[in-house]
C-alpha cells in the first residue's frame, strides 16, 4: 500500500536489522476489543479494562497501560471468538505487560496517522 505524507513507518518495516530491545509478546483478545482493520505494522495503545465479573469495591475504570506499541502480526478466528495478536514490546516493559494480561481484558486502540 502507499504511505501517506505524514504517516509513521516503524523502523522494523524497512530495515533488515533486528532491534534487540524489542520482544514479541502474544496476546489474545476478543474481536470486539480490537479494531476490525488491525494489521501488521499498526501502532496502537493498550488499555486495561476490568473484567465484567470482577467485584470492585471502588469505581475502577479503563486504564491506559501502554502507548505507541507496534503490531507484529494479527491472526483472527474466522468464527467470531478471539484474535491472536503479536506485539513488539520494549524488553523492559515485557514483565509489566505480562502482569496485566491475567488481570484485565485488553482493549486495543489503533492510532490513525494521516
Protein Blocks (a to p, Z undefined) as FASTA:
>chain_A
ZZdfklccdfklmccbdcfkbccddddddfklccfklcehiacdddddddfkbccfbdcd
dddfbghiacfbdcddfegpaddddddddfklmmmmmmmmmmpccdddddddZZ
